[in-house]
């Protein structure tokens, strides 16, 4: 029988943490949530208040908790917002991560760290080179992506040269129940449901570029991947966390509208077009599948769950 | 006739700054030196005291000075030391750089920034792929190198997407008169001269791994390259600053010993062996040569100047 783990989650108030805490609890692991302002929303076993930008506070936290694993979800994670605050995005994301690994190193803990990165690290990749495998060079084209590549370089350094136990992900676009409406699918669904609630049969939508293709992965599949990586991932290795399938935003919108039972009339909002938007990102998940994981949700079944 | 520039140098008390200030003055440019503790050693036209880790102070400095160019030399620049303070190295090097570019952006200055990077960014490259051109992928293998790759990614972002005028270098091992004895060639010369001063005909040397091959470039050639890049470099482009020739440390030591007129007896100090030392780094300087620059010093003539 597997020995239950004590897992510390940063960014514990967030969307992914909510699902990660549920999944960890379901298999008997203990969860400690860390965030700036504890709420009871995601209900880990216990909250620990800690400002992760404070190195001394992080060290004190880890000296007390000595977790078996850290799932590092705290981050400035919006690409759009990162253009407004490029320096802050970079500094915040790298500093939080460095404070964690430096504390683990100073305390000589055996803690496994899940360093969550992003498909944005790949930058703009020609369609013929997709699906993108982990061996593809990175070419970050926005401030958020740059911060993630930096975190990744630091992860590899701390894992390979400084002996820490760090498993890395490049996580593609996660979506699912409970996501903040700043994210595209949640925004679509909200606009559709609001329109329907107002009795509209055709909903006027304000969107960004709908031709963009993304590899959307249901957050529950992503969380299952994170559990697999905590259990069987190899330290110093990077794993794409993705569905392996691309969908244009126009297809996502059409599927969601069909499920809600409305038609749509789209107007593109220039404010939602980003300086360097990426036409297509589809990932190759063979490396993760080789560990025994596979996705269980489809775009349509996930959208149905969100709408419900 | 060329209009003289007003050039702000960070790390103004350092070894490279000393030579850069001389070269700028020789062609009639104005120099403003910035460092934590102004000394008169390198004698720029004027010192401005500024803690570059303080974003508000940097913005105030640039609002007052409005330089035509910034030569950013301030950095934690020792690979060996970076293993002792990996997080500090990363944070310090990236924060100083971000404070500069954010100030230039906020003030909407047209300032050209020279973002100095390092050959260490390439990591361990098979000998058959050398000399290394700028198109070779980076693979930083020590904390200093990671900080430089991060600075480079930020430079490309600010140049290409945020419109700043930034020319990038990957500078190989610079050496020459006035270098601190923590650096390998200066350390060799000092040990040889000290031995000779004590009347020894055979000098006992404490060294690191002498089989290591590096592309040593005379600091005066590097500084001439930096002037070329300030004048004719293309924003958002990366230039190797290197001699194009590799020398083993054993060859450097033998040449220096011959010039000093002593024999050597070498013992390897394990403390000088680094966790992941790089057997060979030789750069390709064709891109910089295409701008009209070429090196004027040889290993032997440079060593003779240092010894003198």
HADDOCK unambig.tbl for C-alpha pairs under 7 A between the chains (distance, minus, plus):
assign (segid A and resid 87 and name CA) (segid B and resid 98 and name CA) 6.11 0.50 0.50
assign (segid A and resid 98 and name CA) (segid B and resid 87 and name CA) 6.11 0.50 0.50
assign (segid A and resid 141 and name CA) (segid B and resid 157 and name CA) 6.71 0.50 0.50
assign (segid A and resid 142 and name CA) (segid B and resid 157 and name CA) 6.78 0.50 0.50
assign (segid A and resid 146 and name CA) (segid B and resid 153 and name CA) 6.43 0.50 0.50
assign (segid A and resid 146 and name CA) (segid B and resid 154 and name CA) 6.98 0.50 0.50
assign (segid A and resid 150 and name CA) (segid B and resid 150 and name CA) 5.81 0.50 0.50
assign (segid A and resid 153 and name CA) (segid B and resid 146 and name CA) 6.41 0.50 0.50
assign (segid A and resid 154 and name CA) (segid B and resid 146 and name CA) 6.96 0.50 0.50
assign (segid A and resid 157 and name CA) (segid B and resid 141 and name CA) 6.70 0.50 0.50
assign (segid A and resid 157 and name CA) (segid B and resid 142 and name CA) 6.77 0.50 0.50
